[in-house]
Amino acid sequence: MTIHAALNHVTHYTYDRLVNLGPQTIRLRPAPHCRSKIISYSLKVEPAGHFVNWQQDPFANYQARLVFPEKTKEFKVTVDVVMDMAVYNPFDFFLEPEAEEFPFSYQADLKQELAPYLIPDPVTPLLQAQLDKIDRTKRRSVIFLVDLNTMVHHDIKYTIRMEPGVQTPEETLSLASGSCRDSAWLMVQLLRNCGLAARFVSGYLIQLKPDVKALDGPSGTEVDFTDLHAWCEVYLPGAGWVGLDATSGLLAGEGHIPLACTPQPSGAAPIEGGVDESEVEFAHHMAITRIYEAPRVTKPYTEEQWAAVMALGDAVDQELADNDVRMTMGGEPTFVAVNDRDAPEWNTDALGPTKRGYATELVHKLRQEYGQGGFLHFGQGKWYPGEQLPRWALNIYWRKDREPVWANPALFADERVPSHYTSADAQRFTTLLAAKLGVTPKFIQTAYEDTWYYLWRERRLPVNVDPFNAKLDDEMERARLRRVFEQKLDSPIGYVLPVKVARPGPPGRGFCAMNACI
């Protein structure tokens, strides 16, 4: 499933007088480790007369530093992001063996690198009470984190809080409520006091309306929406940073788009900078729009889309027909016998006891159905590296004007019927073929086995390997092989007529060419 979602985020400050804007830092660009694919991103800032420098802070977050040389009565930041909201499994990670069960300790060098994320704030009474509730018995680290995230989700009621800043864990626990940033900071402190590196995350949360309502339990949002959100990330050796959203009690998924990840919440403010004293009006707008949706199981093609697909197919078929384009099959269709389909000849072996017989039967059926009047040619097929012999190829040839090329199918040899032909039969056939073609018999060439080739192959064998199973030394073995070849290879094995005959075909049909090799 693929949904491309476009997020539009506008932050607008309007001042009652001309003011000087100090350097402004904007942290509204998806972080490098964002798991959802970012298709496009743009940042537009007004007034236009400004200077911008893109930087990465000490924690690798993208941030734009803006300088405004002129006074202004407004400051407007517009962010447009297009994301691929492909679903991913937040549990799709592996842990190092030493981190598979909690509690565990980071290795010394890793612990030094994670130092800013391991320092907890002083423990207060309510925070200590919450720490005492945590089950620290040895169990899988993932189970421990899910249980801790669920505990905070149940203990802290979510509330929309407009006041700036982040509550301390003591305040959040005393109120038993807080915004997403408050729950996230509480999770960070709990994790650090458990010896795990954790950081505060500010980002976008995108939630899309589900295609199908849940059969039991809440179905989620009824409309697509987005908002600024906060959660925390914990570092797990082997997996890296893993997001935990205590507000929902879930792990961070494709809808969590991190913008800034820092040891302290103060370093993750979306927009930060100074301004002259003035009265200000603040406007904020966020919207999410689906700009592309791939058909999926829960939302297949509509009837209108199917109609458009079928209409396009009809148009393509008509264009192919108008231009006389013939569609042919490519590749190698594989046939497997109905009986004993697990036999080696249908899986790994090139040949077997029944494959050639079935192939012969099939090619005769295909000729009868599609190529009547055609002739059959059984010859050599592909020769794969490592195989001693080539495969075979069964071919049917016929004319597209349906004029018969071969009149009597009964003359085709059937390999399923036992038969025996010698070189004398080959000579008789080749001589008759030459006469039919009007070719002088002097072109007939006698074919012999290549004796010296086989001697060369035998010579390449190790000295202690005897292809005839004879316990002879090397010199005697070669002499014996020569005698065998002299006795068995001095008679022809066939005859070749290497000529090409071009005969005119019907008007506009070209000519037929034939190579006769017997």
Backbone torsions as a table, in degrees:
resi	resn	phi	psi	omega
1	MET	NA	134.9	176.7
2	THR	-134.1	127.5	172.4
3	ILE	-128.8	123.4	174.5
4	HIS	-94.8	117.6	-177.1
5	ALA	-112.0	132.4	178.4
6	ALA	-103.3	123.6	-179.9
7	LEU	-105.9	129.2	175.6
8	ASN	-117.3	122.9	-175.8
9	HIS	-129.8	117.9	-178.5
10	VAL	-120.1	127.7	173.9
11	THR	-120.7	122.4	-170.5
12	HIS	-131.0	119.8	174.8
13	TYR	-109.4	128.6	176.7
14	THR	-119.7	126.0	-175.5
15	TYR	-105.5	153.3	-177.2
16	ASP	-81.7	0.3	-179.9
17	ARG	-157.5	170.2	173.8
18	LEU	-69.6	130.5	-176.3
19	VAL	-131.2	157.1	170.1
20	ASN	-89.8	128.4	174.1
21	LEU	-95.3	126.9	172.5
22	GLY	-73.9	175.3	176.0
23	PRO	-54.4	131.3	-178.2
24	GLN	-111.4	135.8	176.6
25	THR	-110.4	124.6	-178.2
26	ILE	-114.3	123.0	178.9
27	ARG	-116.0	69.5	-176.8
28	LEU	-130.0	33.9	176.7
29	ARG	-119.1	132.1	-178.1
30	PRO	-51.7	136.0	-176.9
31	ALA	-67.4	157.1	-177.4
32	PRO	-58.7	-29.7	-175.7
33	HIS	-92.0	11.3	178.9
34	CYS	-58.6	126.6	-175.6
35	ARG	-80.2	-27.0	176.0
36	SER	-76.9	136.4	-176.4
37	LYS	-71.2	127.4	177.0
38	ILE	-93.2	115.4	-177.1
39	ILE	-82.4	-41.3	177.7
40	SER	-153.2	155.5	-180.0
41	TYR	-148.7	139.3	174.3
42	SER	-145.1	146.5	177.9
43	LEU	-127.9	121.6	177.9
44	LYS	-119.3	129.3	-177.2
45	VAL	-124.1	134.6	174.1
46	GLU	-122.1	139.5	9.5
47	PRO	-71.0	154.0	-174.8
48	ALA	-70.3	-24.9	-178.4
49	GLY	-79.0	78.7	-179.3
50	HIS	-146.5	167.3	175.4
51	PHE	-114.6	140.6	-178.8
52	VAL	-130.2	138.0	174.6
53	ASN	-129.2	121.8	176.2
54	TRP	-84.4	134.8	-178.1
55	GLN	-136.0	170.5	166.6
56	GLN	-123.3	128.6	-178.0
57	ASP	-73.9	179.0	-178.2
58	PRO	-59.2	-14.7	-178.1
59	PHE	-108.7	17.4	174.3
60	ALA	73.6	11.5	176.2
61	ASN	-77.1	141.8	174.7
62	TYR	-75.3	138.0	174.5
63	GLN	-148.5	141.4	178.0
64	ALA	-102.4	126.1	176.8
65	ARG	-103.2	120.4	-173.8
66	LEU	-111.6	139.1	175.5
67	VAL	-125.1	130.5	-177.4
68	PHE	-114.3	110.4	-177.7
69	PRO	-76.1	-22.2	-176.5
70	GLU	-112.3	154.8	175.1
71	LYS	-69.4	157.0	-177.6
72	THR	-150.1	159.6	176.7
73	LYS	-107.0	-0.2	177.4
74	GLU	-150.5	156.1	176.8
75	PHE	-139.7	116.0	-173.7
76	LYS	-130.0	129.4	179.7
77	VAL	-120.3	123.1	179.3
78	THR	-120.7	123.5	179.2
79	VAL	-115.5	131.5	174.4
80	ASP	-125.8	123.3	-179.2
81	VAL	-130.2	136.4	172.0
82	VAL	-115.6	126.2	-175.4
83	MET	-124.5	148.7	171.9
84	ASP	-91.6	111.1	-174.8
85	MET	-89.9	42.8	177.3
86	ALA	-65.7	133.5	-177.7
87	VAL	-69.8	136.1	172.9
88	TYR	-131.9	157.7	-178.8
89	ASN	-86.1	113.8	-178.4
90	PRO	-66.1	-15.5	178.0
91	PHE	-93.3	9.0	-177.0
92	ASP	-82.5	76.9	176.8
93	PHE	-155.8	161.1	176.8
94	PHE	-115.3	146.8	177.8
95	LEU	-108.1	149.9	171.9
96	GLU	-62.6	148.5	-176.2
97	PRO	-52.6	-37.9	-177.2
98	GLU	-73.8	-11.9	-178.4
99	ALA	-109.5	6.1	-176.8
100	GLU	-69.8	-26.5	179.4
101	GLU	-123.8	141.3	176.1
102	PHE	-98.3	142.5	2.2
103	PRO	-80.8	151.8	174.8
104	PHE	-142.4	166.0	-179.8
105	SER	-120.5	144.1	175.6
106	TYR	-73.0	148.4	173.1
107	GLN	-65.1	156.7	-170.5
108	ALA	-57.1	-47.0	-177.8
109	ASP	-67.9	-37.8	177.3
110	LEU	-67.7	-38.4	179.2
111	LYS	-62.9	-37.2	177.4
112	GLN	-65.8	-40.9	179.4
113	GLU	-67.4	-30.8	-178.4
114	LEU	-92.4	9.0	-172.5
115	ALA	-50.1	-46.3	-178.2
116	PRO	-61.8	-22.6	-176.3
117	TYR	-97.7	5.3	-177.9
118	LEU	-110.4	-7.1	-175.2
119	ILE	-86.6	112.5	179.1
120	PRO	-86.8	157.8	171.2
121	ASP	-74.1	163.5	177.3
122	PRO	-55.2	138.9	-177.9
123	VAL	-79.1	125.8	178.2
124	THR	-100.0	167.6	-174.3
125	PRO	-56.0	-48.9	-177.9
126	LEU	-68.9	-34.1	177.1
127	LEU	-66.0	-39.2	177.7
128	GLN	-64.0	-38.9	178.4
129	ALA	-63.5	-38.5	177.9
130	GLN	-67.9	-38.7	177.6
131	LEU	-64.0	-35.3	179.7
132	ASP	-67.0	-23.9	179.9
133	LYS	-76.4	-16.7	-174.1
134	ILE	-74.4	128.7	176.8
135	ASP	-78.6	113.0	-176.4
136	ARG	-107.8	19.5	175.2
137	THR	-66.3	151.7	-174.7
138	LYS	-66.0	123.3	176.6
139	ARG	-161.2	176.3	-176.8
140	ARG	-58.6	137.4	-176.1
141	SER	-60.6	-38.3	-179.5
142	VAL	-63.7	-41.1	178.8
143	ILE	-64.1	-41.4	178.6
144	PHE	-59.4	-45.8	-177.8
145	LEU	-67.2	-40.4	178.2
146	VAL	-62.4	-42.1	179.6
147	ASP	-64.6	-41.7	179.9
148	LEU	-65.8	-44.0	179.1
149	ASN	-62.3	-40.8	178.9
150	THR	-66.4	-38.8	179.7
151	MET	-60.7	-47.5	-180.0
152	VAL	-65.3	-39.2	178.9
153	HIS	-59.8	-40.3	-179.0
154	HIS	-77.1	-34.0	-174.6
155	ASP	-81.8	-25.8	-175.7
156	ILE	-113.7	117.0	178.9
157	LYS	-78.9	134.5	-179.6
158	TYR	-77.3	136.6	176.8
159	THR	-142.7	148.5	176.0
160	ILE	-82.8	120.4	-175.9
161	ARG	-123.0	120.1	-175.5
162	MET	-88.4	-14.2	-179.5
163	GLU	-65.3	144.3	179.3
164	PRO	-72.9	165.0	175.9
165	GLY	85.7	177.1	-178.3
166	VAL	-119.6	134.9	177.2
167	GLN	-67.0	150.1	171.3
168	THR	-72.0	157.9	176.4
169	PRO	-56.0	-35.2	179.1
170	GLU	-62.7	-43.1	179.1
171	GLU	-66.1	-42.6	-179.1
172	THR	-63.8	-40.0	-179.6
173	LEU	-72.9	-35.1	179.6
174	SER	-69.0	-35.8	178.4
175	LEU	-83.9	-18.7	-174.8
176	ALA	55.4	29.3	178.8
177	SER	-157.0	162.9	178.3
178	GLY	172.9	170.0	177.1
179	SER	-81.6	-179.5	-178.8
180	CYS	-61.6	-37.7	-179.4
181	ARG	-67.6	-31.0	178.9
182	ASP	-70.7	-44.7	178.3
183	SER	-65.0	-37.6	179.6
184	ALA	-63.9	-43.3	-179.4
185	TRP	-68.4	-35.3	175.0
186	LEU	-62.4	-42.8	178.1
187	MET	-62.2	-40.2	179.4
188	VAL	-59.2	-45.3	-177.7
189	GLN	-68.4	-37.5	177.8
190	LEU	-64.8	-43.4	-179.7
191	LEU	-65.2	-42.7	-179.3
192	ARG	-65.3	-37.1	177.4
193	ASN	-71.4	-13.4	173.7
194	CYS	-94.4	6.2	177.7
195	GLY	86.2	12.8	-178.7
196	LEU	-109.2	139.4	178.4
197	ALA	-72.4	130.8	-178.3
198	ALA	-142.6	150.7	178.7
199	ARG	-139.3	158.5	-178.9
200	PHE	-87.4	137.7	-177.2
201	VAL	-124.7	128.7	171.2
202	SER	-110.6	135.5	-177.5
203	GLY	-168.3	-171.9	175.2
204	TYR	-95.5	144.3	170.7
205	LEU	-116.6	121.2	179.0
206	ILE	-112.8	124.6	176.8
207	GLN	-124.7	124.7	-178.5
208	LEU	-105.1	145.4	178.0
209	LYS	-62.7	130.3	-179.8
210	PRO	-68.7	150.8	178.1
211	ASP	-67.4	-37.3	-176.2
212	VAL	-128.8	135.9	178.1
213	LYS	-69.0	147.7	179.5
214	ALA	-66.6	144.2	178.0
215	LEU	-71.2	-32.8	176.4
216	ASP	-141.9	146.6	-179.0
217	GLY	81.4	176.5	-178.1
218	PRO	-67.7	145.8	-179.5
219	SER	-93.6	-5.5	-178.7
220	GLY	94.9	-161.9	-175.4
221	THR	-64.6	148.6	177.3
222	GLU	-90.8	-13.3	179.1
223	VAL	-138.9	157.3	173.9
224	ASP	-70.5	132.9	177.1
225	PHE	-151.3	163.0	176.7
226	THR	-142.9	156.6	179.6
227	ASP	-161.7	162.8	169.9
228	LEU	-70.7	142.0	-172.9
229	HIS	-145.0	166.7	177.4
230	ALA	-139.8	143.0	175.0
231	TRP	-151.3	-170.8	179.2
232	CYS	-127.4	162.3	175.5
233	GLU	-128.5	141.3	178.4
234	VAL	-116.6	143.8	-178.1
235	TYR	-94.8	123.0	179.2
236	LEU	-119.4	120.4	179.1
237	PRO	-55.9	126.4	-177.9
238	GLY	100.5	-32.4	-178.7
239	ALA	-105.4	-25.9	-175.2
240	GLY	84.7	-149.3	-178.6
241	TRP	-81.9	126.6	-178.8
242	VAL	-118.7	127.4	-176.3
243	GLY	-82.1	136.1	175.8
244	LEU	-125.4	121.6	-179.2
245	ASP	-107.8	97.3	-177.7
246	ALA	-68.5	-23.5	179.5
247	THR	-62.3	-40.4	179.2
248	SER	-99.4	-15.5	-176.2
249	GLY	77.8	14.8	-176.5
250	LEU	-117.1	166.0	169.7
251	LEU	-77.7	152.7	-179.9
252	ALA	-63.7	137.0	-178.6
253	GLY	-121.9	-157.6	-175.7
254	GLU	-65.8	-20.6	178.9
255	GLY	-82.9	-7.6	177.7
256	HIS	-92.1	112.4	-178.5
257	ILE	-111.0	98.4	-177.0
258	PRO	-68.9	139.3	176.7
259	LEU	-110.9	-43.5	-179.1
260	ALA	-145.7	131.0	-179.7
261	CYS	-124.4	116.3	-171.3
262	THR	-139.3	160.2	177.1
263	PRO	-66.3	-30.6	-178.6
264	GLN	-123.9	146.6	179.2
265	PRO	-60.7	-28.8	-176.9
266	SER	-63.3	-24.4	-179.7
267	GLY	-87.2	3.7	-176.1
268	ALA	-116.8	15.6	-179.8
269	ALA	-61.4	134.3	-178.5
270	PRO	-60.8	-42.8	178.5
271	ILE	-134.0	130.9	-175.7
272	GLU	-142.7	132.6	178.0
273	GLY	168.1	170.4	-177.8
274	GLY	-99.8	160.8	179.8
275	VAL	-153.3	152.1	176.3
276	ASP	-60.3	155.2	178.1
277	GLU	-63.7	129.4	-177.4
278	SER	-168.7	170.9	170.1
279	GLU	-89.6	137.2	-174.7
280	VAL	-131.9	142.0	171.1
281	GLU	-109.1	134.6	-174.5
282	PHE	-115.4	130.1	176.3
283	ALA	-127.6	143.4	-174.8
284	HIS	-141.8	132.3	-179.3
285	HIS	-139.2	135.1	175.6
286	MET	-139.5	137.6	179.5
287	ALA	-148.7	150.7	177.7
288	ILE	-126.1	135.4	-177.9
289	THR	-133.2	132.8	174.4
290	ARG	-82.1	119.9	-179.5
291	ILE	-105.9	-12.4	176.0
292	TYR	-157.4	136.5	176.2
293	GLU	-136.3	122.7	174.5
294	ALA	-79.9	139.9	175.6
295	PRO	-58.3	145.1	-177.0
296	ARG	-146.3	176.7	-175.7
297	VAL	-59.8	-41.7	-176.5
298	THR	-84.5	-10.6	178.3
299	LYS	-148.9	76.2	-176.6
300	PRO	-74.7	-173.8	178.6
301	TYR	-59.0	142.1	172.3
302	THR	-77.4	168.2	178.3
303	GLU	-61.3	-37.5	178.4
304	GLU	-65.0	-41.1	178.6
305	GLN	-65.8	-41.8	177.9
306	TRP	-61.6	-41.2	179.0
307	ALA	-61.7	-39.6	178.8
308	ALA	-66.9	-39.2	178.5
309	VAL	-63.5	-45.8	-179.1
310	MET	-65.7	-38.6	178.6
311	ALA	-64.3	-40.2	178.0
312	LEU	-64.7	-41.6	177.7
313	GLY	-61.0	-42.6	178.2
314	ASP	-62.8	-39.3	179.8
315	ALA	-66.1	-39.7	177.9
316	VAL	-66.0	-44.3	178.8
317	ASP	-59.2	-41.7	-178.6
318	GLN	-66.6	-39.8	178.8
319	GLU	-65.6	-39.1	177.0
320	LEU	-64.3	-41.7	179.6
321	ALA	-66.5	-41.9	-179.4
322	ASP	-62.4	-32.4	-178.0
323	ASN	-98.8	10.5	177.2
324	ASP	54.5	44.5	177.7
325	VAL	-89.7	123.4	-178.6
326	ARG	-98.8	127.7	179.1
327	MET	-89.3	129.1	178.6
328	THR	-123.1	163.6	-179.3
329	MET	-86.2	133.6	175.0
330	GLY	-110.1	169.6	178.6
331	GLY	80.2	-162.3	-176.4
332	GLU	-131.6	96.0	177.1
333	PRO	-63.3	139.0	-176.0
334	THR	-105.2	129.9	178.8
335	PHE	-112.1	136.9	179.9
336	VAL	-127.5	136.7	-178.8
337	ALA	-64.8	146.2	177.6
338	VAL	-66.3	-39.5	-179.9
339	ASN	-91.6	138.0	176.0
340	ASP	54.7	49.3	-175.6
341	ARG	-70.3	-12.9	177.8
342	ASP	-90.6	3.3	-179.4
343	ALA	-64.6	151.9	-178.6
344	PRO	-55.6	-34.9	-176.3
345	GLU	-66.1	-19.1	177.8
346	TRP	-100.2	3.1	-176.6
347	ASN	-130.3	-54.8	-173.1
348	THR	-122.9	-34.3	-174.6
349	ASP	-82.1	146.7	178.3
350	ALA	-70.7	-39.0	-178.5
351	LEU	-126.9	170.7	178.3
352	GLY	-167.1	-178.5	-174.6
353	PRO	-70.2	-23.3	-174.0
354	THR	-121.6	-13.9	-171.3
355	LYS	-60.9	-47.7	-176.4
356	ARG	-64.9	-38.4	178.5
357	GLY	-63.2	-44.6	178.1
358	TYR	-63.4	-38.5	-179.4
359	ALA	-64.5	-41.5	178.9
360	THR	-62.8	-43.4	178.7
361	GLU	-62.7	-40.3	-178.9
362	LEU	-67.0	-41.9	-177.3
363	VAL	-66.6	-33.8	175.7
364	HIS	-65.9	-39.7	177.7
365	LYS	-65.4	-40.4	179.2
366	LEU	-66.1	-39.9	177.9
367	ARG	-62.9	-40.5	-179.8
368	GLN	-65.2	-36.1	-175.6
369	GLU	-83.3	-43.1	-170.8
370	TYR	-115.2	-26.1	-170.6
371	GLY	-126.0	43.6	178.9
372	GLN	-61.8	136.9	-175.7
373	GLY	88.1	-1.9	178.3
374	GLY	-91.6	172.0	177.4
375	PHE	-118.8	157.6	-177.3
376	LEU	-100.4	144.5	174.6
377	HIS	-136.2	117.0	177.9
378	PHE	-104.8	113.3	-176.8
379	GLY	-141.9	-165.8	-177.4
380	GLN	-77.3	136.7	176.2
381	GLY	-103.7	-144.5	-178.2
382	LYS	-71.5	150.0	177.0
383	TRP	-121.6	103.1	-174.2
384	TYR	-82.4	144.3	177.0
385	PRO	-56.4	137.1	177.8
386	GLY	90.7	-11.6	178.8
387	GLU	-97.8	137.3	-175.7
388	GLN	-68.9	-33.8	-176.1
389	LEU	-125.8	154.6	176.9
390	PRO	-74.6	160.7	171.2
391	ARG	-74.9	175.1	177.4
392	TRP	-113.2	157.2	-179.9
393	ALA	-130.3	129.3	179.5
394	LEU	-108.8	117.4	-172.8
395	ASN	-120.0	148.3	173.7
396	ILE	-121.2	129.9	179.5
397	TYR	-122.4	131.1	174.7
398	TRP	-149.5	165.3	-177.1
399	ARG	-89.7	142.0	-177.0
400	LYS	-73.1	-16.5	175.8
401	ASP	-86.3	6.3	174.6
402	ARG	69.1	10.1	171.9
403	GLU	-71.2	133.1	-175.3
404	PRO	-67.5	140.0	174.6
405	VAL	-99.1	-31.8	-178.8
406	TRP	-131.8	123.7	-171.8
407	ALA	-88.2	-35.0	-171.3
408	ASN	-119.2	96.2	-179.6
409	PRO	-61.9	-19.4	-178.3
410	ALA	-66.0	-18.6	-179.4
411	LEU	-80.4	-9.7	176.8
412	PHE	-69.3	133.0	176.5
413	ALA	-71.5	141.1	177.7
414	ASP	-108.9	110.5	-175.9
415	GLU	-65.6	-14.9	178.6
416	ARG	-75.5	-16.1	178.5
417	VAL	-98.0	122.7	-178.7
418	PRO	-58.4	136.2	177.9
419	SER	-154.5	165.8	-178.8
420	HIS	-146.2	120.9	178.1
421	TYR	-123.0	148.3	-178.5
422	THR	-114.7	-179.6	177.9
423	SER	-64.3	-26.4	177.0
424	ALA	-64.6	-38.7	176.1
425	ASP	-64.2	-39.9	179.5
426	ALA	-64.4	-40.6	179.3
427	GLN	-65.1	-43.0	179.9
428	ARG	-62.8	-42.6	-179.8
429	PHE	-65.8	-43.9	-177.3
430	THR	-66.3	-39.1	178.3
431	THR	-63.3	-43.2	178.4
432	LEU	-65.6	-39.5	179.3
433	LEU	-62.5	-41.9	179.3
434	ALA	-62.9	-40.8	179.4
435	ALA	-64.2	-42.7	179.3
436	LYS	-63.2	-34.4	-178.3
437	LEU	-86.2	-6.9	-178.1
438	GLY	73.2	31.7	-179.0
439	VAL	-107.5	135.1	179.7
440	THR	-64.1	142.5	-179.1
441	PRO	-62.9	-11.9	-178.6
442	LYS	-66.7	-15.8	178.9
443	PHE	-82.0	-10.4	179.5
444	ILE	-72.4	126.9	-179.4
445	GLN	-113.4	135.7	178.1
446	THR	-81.1	136.2	-178.5
447	ALA	-106.0	131.0	177.4
448	TYR	-123.8	159.4	169.2
449	GLU	-64.7	147.9	179.4
450	ASP	-85.0	93.8	-175.9
451	THR	-59.2	-46.2	-175.0
452	TRP	-68.3	-27.9	176.1
453	TYR	-63.6	-44.7	-179.5
454	TYR	-69.6	-33.9	174.2
455	LEU	-62.9	-39.9	178.9
456	TRP	-63.9	-41.3	179.0
457	ARG	-64.8	-41.9	179.7
458	GLU	-63.6	-37.1	-178.7
459	ARG	-65.9	-26.2	-179.7
460	ARG	-77.8	-11.4	178.3
461	LEU	-71.3	152.0	174.5
462	PRO	-58.5	155.1	-175.6
463	VAL	-60.4	-34.5	-174.4
464	ASN	-89.6	11.2	178.5
465	VAL	-109.7	123.5	-178.0
466	ASP	-113.9	110.3	-179.0
467	PRO	-64.5	-18.5	179.3
468	PHE	-102.4	10.9	179.8
469	ASN	57.3	32.2	178.8
470	ALA	-101.8	134.3	-179.2
471	LYS	-87.1	70.5	-177.3
472	LEU	-121.2	156.9	175.2
473	ASP	-72.7	173.5	-169.9
474	ASP	-63.8	-44.4	-177.5
475	GLU	-64.8	-45.6	179.0
476	MET	-64.4	-35.6	-179.2
477	GLU	-64.6	-43.3	178.4
478	ARG	-63.5	-41.1	179.1
479	ALA	-61.7	-41.2	-179.4
480	ARG	-65.2	-40.5	178.4
481	LEU	-62.2	-41.2	179.6
482	ARG	-61.2	-43.5	-179.9
483	ARG	-62.1	-40.2	179.1
484	VAL	-61.9	-44.3	-179.6
485	PHE	-65.9	-39.2	179.9
486	GLU	-63.2	-32.6	-178.1
487	GLN	-79.8	-37.4	-170.0
488	LYS	-102.4	-19.3	-171.8
489	LEU	-111.3	9.3	-179.2
490	ASP	-87.1	-4.3	177.1
491	SER	-104.5	148.3	-177.4
492	PRO	-67.5	150.3	175.6
493	ILE	-106.5	-5.9	179.1
494	GLY	173.7	-176.5	-178.5
495	TYR	-138.1	144.7	-176.8
496	VAL	-122.6	134.7	175.7
497	LEU	-115.7	85.0	-172.6
498	PRO	-83.2	69.0	179.1
499	VAL	-131.0	153.5	175.7
500	LYS	-113.7	128.4	-177.5
501	VAL	-113.1	121.7	179.4
502	ALA	-106.5	120.0	179.8
503	ARG	-123.3	139.1	179.8
504	PRO	-62.9	138.6	174.8
505	GLY	-98.2	-170.4	177.9
506	PRO	-60.8	158.3	-179.2
507	PRO	-52.8	131.5	178.5
508	GLY	77.4	4.4	-175.2
509	ARG	-107.9	0.1	179.7
510	GLY	77.0	-149.9	-179.1
511	PHE	-135.9	164.3	179.1
512	CYS	-103.5	137.2	179.4
513	ALA	-118.6	142.9	-177.2
514	MET	-139.8	134.4	168.2
515	ASN	-111.3	122.5	-178.4
516	ALA	-103.8	114.0	177.7
517	CYS	-127.3	117.9	-176.8
518	ILE	-114.5	NA	NA
